[in-house]
């Protein structure tokens, strides 16, 4: 398993000032945070969309968080994957694990 250290996340927002699109335009993984930062401006420029402004950031994290986790199997059916249920009750936000 590679040592994932950063994610580049690009989002697209209409130039008219409306809300940004809810799903990321692109998500790219990097083993070195400096590589992500080096590629950021060029990747934003290559991701142009008519009528959209592209924003991006490199988000680093401690790769040790993933060290003991197994690889993600994208071929699994979503029904067999664990998901999280998040509910917001007044000022208190709670999250609970859910496995169908």
GROMACS elastic network, one bead per residue, 0.5 to 0.9 nm:
[ bonds ]
;  ai    aj funct       b0    kb
    1     4     6  0.86538   500
    1    67     6  0.84119   500
    1    70     6  0.85939   500
    1    71     6  0.72739   500
    2    31     6  0.72094   500
    3    30     6  0.83639   500
    3    31     6  0.55150   500
    3    32     6  0.85050   500
    3    63     6  0.59538   500
    3    64     6  0.82960   500
    3    66     6  0.82522   500
    3    67     6  0.79658   500
    4     7     6  0.81066   500
    4    29     6  0.67104   500
    4    30     6  0.58738   500
    4    32     6  0.76532   500
    4    60     6  0.89543   500
    4    61     6  0.83562   500
    4    62     6  0.84243   500
    4    63     6  0.56285   500
    4    66     6  0.80490   500
    5    29     6  0.77325   500
    5    30     6  0.59523   500
    5    32     6  0.57016   500
    5    33     6  0.61367   500
    5    59     6  0.84527   500
    5    60     6  0.56478   500
    5    61     6  0.56449   500
    5    62     6  0.63588   500
    5    63     6  0.52738   500
    6    28     6  0.84263   500
    6    29     6  0.59499   500
    6    30     6  0.50931   500
    6    31     6  0.64469   500
    6    32     6  0.66232   500
    6    33     6  0.53196   500
    6    34     6  0.89379   500
    6    36     6  0.69498   500
    6    58     6  0.64082   500
    6    59     6  0.53033   500
    6    61     6  0.60748   500
    6    62     6  0.86111   500
    6    63     6  0.84560   500
    7    27     6  0.65548   500
    7    28     6  0.55878   500
    7    30     6  0.60656   500
    7    31     6  0.88935   500
    7    33     6  0.81908   500
    7    36     6  0.74131   500
    7    57     6  0.81883   500
    7    58     6  0.56603   500
    7    59     6  0.52271   500
    7    60     6  0.64758   500
    7    61     6  0.85144   500
    8    26     6  0.77785   500
    8    27     6  0.55490   500
    8    28     6  0.50356   500
    8    29     6  0.63628   500
    8    30     6  0.77045   500
    8    36     6  0.63610   500
    8    37     6  0.82924   500
    8    40     6  0.73891   500
    8    56     6  0.69024   500
    8    57     6  0.56714   500
    8    59     6  0.62870   500
    8    60     6  0.87274   500
    9    24     6  0.65946   500
    9    25     6  0.76141   500
    9    26     6  0.58989   500
    9    28     6  0.66750   500
    9    29     6  0.89205   500
    9    55     6  0.83403   500
    9    56     6  0.55000   500
    9    57     6  0.56512   500
    9    58     6  0.65425   500
    9    59     6  0.77136   500
   10    24     6  0.57485   500
   10    25     6  0.53386   500
   10    26     6  0.51755   500
   10    27     6  0.65030   500
   10    28     6  0.87825   500
   10    43     6  0.87288   500
   10    44     6  0.73117   500
   10    47     6  0.85918   500
   10    54     6  0.66732   500
   10    55     6  0.56023   500
   10    57     6  0.67942   500
   11    20     6  0.71746   500
   11    21     6  0.69190   500
   11    22     6  0.81626   500
   11    23     6  0.73296   500
   11    25     6  0.50085   500
   11    26     6  0.71756   500
   11    53     6  0.83739   500
   11    54     6  0.57738   500
   11    55     6  0.53736   500
   11    56     6  0.63037   500
   12    20     6  0.58953   500
   12    21     6  0.58832   500
   12    22     6  0.87526   500
   12    23     6  0.87065   500
   12    24     6  0.73618   500
   12    25     6  0.62610   500
   12    48     6  0.88907   500
   12    49     6  0.80436   500
   12    52     6  0.58818   500
   12    53     6  0.56833   500
   12    55     6  0.63853   500
   12    56     6  0.88415   500
   13    16     6  0.84462   500
   13    17     6  0.74324   500
   13    18     6  0.71475   500
   13    19     6  0.64623   500
   13    21     6  0.60314   500
   13    51     6  0.84898   500
   13    52     6  0.53067   500
   13    53     6  0.51820   500
   13    54     6  0.64100   500
   13    55     6  0.77811   500
   14    17     6  0.59779   500
   14    18     6  0.58923   500
   14    19     6  0.71929   500
   14    20     6  0.64846   500
   14    21     6  0.80986   500
   14    50     6  0.89891   500
   14    51     6  0.58956   500
   14    53     6  0.60779   500
   14    54     6  0.88184   500
   15    18     6  0.74736   500
   15    51     6  0.57086   500
   15    52     6  0.52310   500
   15    53     6  0.57334   500
   16    51     6  0.80626   500
   16    52     6  0.84746   500
   17    20     6  0.83566   500
   19    22     6  0.83418   500
   20    23     6  0.86690   500
   21    24     6  0.72805   500
   21    25     6  0.82020   500
   23    26     6  0.87438   500
   24    27     6  0.67824   500
   25    47     6  0.83617   500
   25    54     6  0.85345   500
   26    47     6  0.86569   500
   28    36     6  0.84771   500
   29    36     6  0.80795   500
   30    33     6  0.66143   500
   30    34     6  0.89323   500
   30    35     6  0.69917   500
   30    36     6  0.61355   500
   30    60     6  0.89924   500
   31    35     6  0.79126   500
   31    36     6  0.84981   500
   31    63     6  0.87803   500
   32    35     6  0.54240   500
   32    36     6  0.67907   500
   32    60     6  0.86393   500
   33    36     6  0.51529   500
   33    37     6  0.64187   500
   33    38     6  0.86720   500
   33    58     6  0.73062   500
   33    59     6  0.78787   500
   33    60     6  0.60660   500
   33    61     6  0.88365   500
   34    37     6  0.51171   500
   34    38     6  0.60663   500
   34    39     6  0.87083   500
   35    39     6  0.62639   500
   35    40     6  0.86083   500
   36    39     6  0.53173   500
   36    40     6  0.60846   500
   36    57     6  0.87344   500
   36    58     6  0.60507   500
   36    59     6  0.86675   500
   37    40     6  0.51988   500
   37    41     6  0.79753   500
   37    57     6  0.80131   500
   37    58     6  0.61826   500
   38    41     6  0.74773   500
   38    42     6  0.83000   500
   39    42     6  0.55998   500
   39    43     6  0.59992   500
   39    44     6  0.86313   500
   40    43     6  0.52255   500
   40    44     6  0.61801   500
   40    45     6  0.86782   500
   40    56     6  0.70247   500
   40    57     6  0.71851   500
   40    58     6  0.74234   500
   41    44     6  0.51505   500
   41    45     6  0.62165   500
   41    46     6  0.87042   500
   41    56     6  0.82931   500
   42    45     6  0.50373   500
   42    46     6  0.61841   500
   42    47     6  0.86520   500
   43    46     6  0.50785   500
   43    47     6  0.61929   500
   43    56     6  0.87321   500
   44    47     6  0.51656   500
   44    48     6  0.69093   500
   44    54     6  0.62518   500
   44    55     6  0.70207   500
   44    56     6  0.67502   500
   45    48     6  0.58803   500
   45    54     6  0.81921   500
   47    54     6  0.72475   500
   48    51     6  0.89455   500
   48    52     6  0.73297   500
   48    53     6  0.75281   500
   48    54     6  0.67328   500
   49    52     6  0.53782   500
   49    53     6  0.74724   500
   49    54     6  0.78208   500
   50    53     6  0.84521   500
   60    63     6  0.87563   500
   61    64     6  0.87045   500
   61    65     6  0.82050   500
   62    65     6  0.59417   500
   62    66     6  0.82346   500
   63    66     6  0.56655   500
   63    67     6  0.66717   500
   64    68     6  0.78183   500
   65    68     6  0.75220   500
   65    69     6  0.81033   500
   66    69     6  0.52622   500
   66    70     6  0.81237   500
   67    70     6  0.81959   500
   69    72     6  0.86370   500
   70    73     6  0.89144   500
   72    75     6  0.89036   500
   73    76     6  0.59234   500
   74    77     6  0.80937   500
   74    78     6  0.89300   500
   75    78     6  0.88882   500
   76    79     6  0.82443   500
   76    80     6  0.68363   500
   76    81     6  0.72480   500
   77    80     6  0.56611   500
   77    81     6  0.70091   500
   78    81     6  0.52019   500
   78    82     6  0.81978   500
   78    83     6  0.88890   500
   79    82     6  0.80057   500
   79    99     6  0.82809   500
   79   100     6  0.65467   500
   80    99     6  0.75134   500
   80   100     6  0.70090   500
   81    99     6  0.69588   500
   81   100     6  0.80578   500
   82    97     6  0.73510   500
   82    98     6  0.60584   500
   82   100     6  0.74766   500
   83    97     6  0.64285   500
   83    98     6  0.54634   500
   83    99     6  0.63443   500
   83   100     6  0.85604   500
   84    95     6  0.68164   500
   84    96     6  0.59473   500
   84    98     6  0.54889   500
   84    99     6  0.82414   500
   85    94     6  0.85949   500
   85    95     6  0.58382   500
   85    96     6  0.55393   500
   85    97     6  0.62986   500
   85    98     6  0.64824   500
   86    93     6  0.74673   500
   86    94     6  0.59764   500
   86    96     6  0.65480   500
   86    97     6  0.87633   500
   87    92     6  0.87788   500
   87    93     6  0.61442   500
   87    94     6  0.56923   500
   87    95     6  0.64510   500
   87    96     6  0.86102   500
   88    91     6  0.73041   500
   88    92     6  0.61558   500
   88    94     6  0.64095   500
   88    95     6  0.87020   500
   89    92     6  0.53329   500
   89    93     6  0.60601   500
   89    94     6  0.77558   500
   90    93     6  0.77394   500
